[in-house]
Amino acid sequence: MTIIKNPIIPGMAPDPSIIRVDDVYYIATSTFHWNPGIQIFKSTDLANWELISFILKNGEVNLRGTHTPAGIWAPHLSYDSSTNKYWLAFSHMLNMAGREFNADSYAMWAEDINGPWSEPIYITSIGFDPAIFHDEDGKHYISILEWETRQGYQAPGHIVIAEFDLDNGEIIGKWHRVTQGFTTRGCAEAPQIYKYNGYYYLIIAAGGTGYAHGVEIGRSKNIFGPYEPHPSGEPIITSSPRHLFSLGDPDAGHFEMYNPNSIMQKAGHGSLVQTQTGEWYIAHLMSRPIEGTRLNPLGRETSIQKMKWTEDGWLEMEDGSNLAKMEVEGMKGVNLSTRVSHDVFDHFNNDNYNVHFMTPYRNQDVDWVNTIERPGYLRIHGENSLFSQVNPAIMATRATSFNYEFQTKVEFHPDHYSETAGMGLYYDSNNWIYVHLTHSESLGGTVLSILQAKLGERIEFVNNNIAVPEGVVELAVVYNFGVADIFYRLSNNKDWQLFVEKIDVLYLSDEGVNGEPGEIGGFTGLFNFIGSVDSHQHDSFAEFDYYSVKNY
């Protein structure tokens, strides 16, 4: 028997949507304010997942000015076997102020998972988390959360379903509300429709995306309902199985539902798949807080649970419980493939840099980042301050472990104190730490320094400056469960020198940052980054010799 260990995709990989095409599996996940948008992972064994591509990589959406935690939410993958087309639905959350939650939802299609993908087809702005269901009779349906803002009405809204014309991009008929009396945990979202043995099954996320999160299920003979809830009245998957009635409560945190007996927290937002061996699994999001805290620096990750159908036609976990597990049984007769490493290394010797690199708020245009201008190096032209939500010049990768070492080597020749280049840890524009080269007027040359942003406050490490006369330095950050040590060396034949030790960076976590007023904070996770700033003349650039993240 093979064992699958969770999380199957560590680091920022929330809201997973899983499909199988023949004997290959794909998962799409949210990316929020990060470009390229919507990660696509591939697996043949459900245990080892490789990042292969992004879907929104050609400027299809504009994420400049995106506030945490808005952006690209809850992609839904589907495969229409009648046309052999992959379909993807997603929401672009534009505004969360005043709990208005203005989101535009779109659909895209492709004949190959790697693209090219069609231009986005507008669906609706009624809410968020759209999903496409392809019925056996050739009809197609959209399910989505209808966001509710009116005082005295069910918050945050109901799940609605409508027929959709994929060819013309039009809603057919009206939206049908289907979740009256469906959930006790409330915050129903992420609706996905499946058909099994003559029933339509509606799987939803419930309880908010915090510690009360769960996967709930209902069924109906009619796609427009009414949907009968699971007879237990409880989620079929959760990290916190004790009863909670929070219908009408918009709170996404529910810190009181933290389960001290579980490594895995926040299990919810599930997506169902049947294997080629006839078995059933649900991919879902989860989090792992640092021990002794409720803070999750790695954000919401992807896990998987093995499921079964009961004799009376209900879906439940293989062991009959609803408590999500850190280890599950793998597919029968399918050997595990080579374990995927989540280390990242790039020496920039190719025209294309590593697929894991992402950039907040803006696209990775060749005019500001490339390996062409100086082969063997990644050149980053300095632009806005790291506080910017418009044009920060940042290349980053997801943190995937609580204990890792991050290194780079940078060459930079600034002539003004507003020109900087280096590396650091990043959550969003208000929360980061940045060790960098810059120009010192008092010392008359290039120095190594540190700048920090914490909840939007600028913190300068004025007592930590090291002269770097040649403008070349190797830098390292050792991250250990929310504490960072920073090292440097000026040449390859010298020992690493400690620059600053034991910096508390645990606030770089979903619950530690300042999101929209009234919201939980963030929904993404910690990133490692290299970058450059030029608030002087926009004429400087930095060159990075390599990028290395080694997990322990």
Secondary structure as GFF3:
##gff-version 3
##sequence-region A 1 552
A	DSSP	beta_strand	3	5	.	.	.	ID=ss1
A	DSSP	beta_strand	17	21	.	.	.	ID=ss2
A	DSSP	beta_strand	24	29	.	.	.	ID=ss3
A	DSSP	beta_strand	34	35	.	.	.	ID=ss4
A	DSSP	beta_strand	37	43	.	.	.	ID=ss5
A	DSSP	beta_strand	50	56	.	.	.	ID=ss6
A	DSSP	beta_strand	71	80	.	.	.	ID=ss7
A	DSSP	beta_strand	85	95	.	.	.	ID=ss8
A	DSSP	three_ten_helix	97	99	.	.	.	ID=ss9
A	DSSP	beta_strand	102	110	.	.	.	ID=ss10
A	DSSP	beta_strand	121	124	.	.	.	ID=ss11
A	DSSP	beta_strand	127	134	.	.	.	ID=ss12
A	DSSP	beta_strand	140	147	.	.	.	ID=ss13
A	DSSP	beta_strand	157	165	.	.	.	ID=ss14
A	DSSP	beta_strand	170	177	.	.	.	ID=ss15
A	DSSP	beta_strand	189	196	.	.	.	ID=ss16
A	DSSP	beta_strand	199	206	.	.	.	ID=ss17
A	DSSP	beta_strand	214	220	.	.	.	ID=ss18
A	DSSP	beta_strand	228	229	.	.	.	ID=ss19
A	DSSP	beta_strand	237	238	.	.	.	ID=ss20
A	DSSP	three_ten_helix	255	257	.	.	.	ID=ss21
A	DSSP	beta_strand	265	274	.	.	.	ID=ss22
A	DSSP	beta_strand	280	287	.	.	.	ID=ss23
A	DSSP	beta_strand	301	309	.	.	.	ID=ss24
A	DSSP	beta_strand	315	317	.	.	.	ID=ss25
A	DSSP	beta_strand	327	329	.	.	.	ID=ss26
A	DSSP	beta_strand	344	346	.	.	.	ID=ss27
A	DSSP	beta_strand	359	360	.	.	.	ID=ss28
A	DSSP	beta_strand	369	370	.	.	.	ID=ss29
A	DSSP	beta_strand	378	381	.	.	.	ID=ss30
A	DSSP	beta_strand	393	398	.	.	.	ID=ss31
A	DSSP	beta_strand	403	411	.	.	.	ID=ss32
A	DSSP	beta_strand	419	428	.	.	.	ID=ss33
A	DSSP	beta_strand	431	440	.	.	.	ID=ss34
A	DSSP	beta_strand	445	454	.	.	.	ID=ss35
A	DSSP	beta_strand	457	460	.	.	.	ID=ss36
A	DSSP	beta_strand	466	467	.	.	.	ID=ss37
A	DSSP	beta_strand	472	480	.	.	.	ID=ss38
A	DSSP	beta_strand	483	489	.	.	.	ID=ss39
A	DSSP	beta_strand	497	504	.	.	.	ID=ss40
A	DSSP	beta_strand	527	534	.	.	.	ID=ss41
A	DSSP	beta_strand	541	551	.	.	.	ID=ss42
###
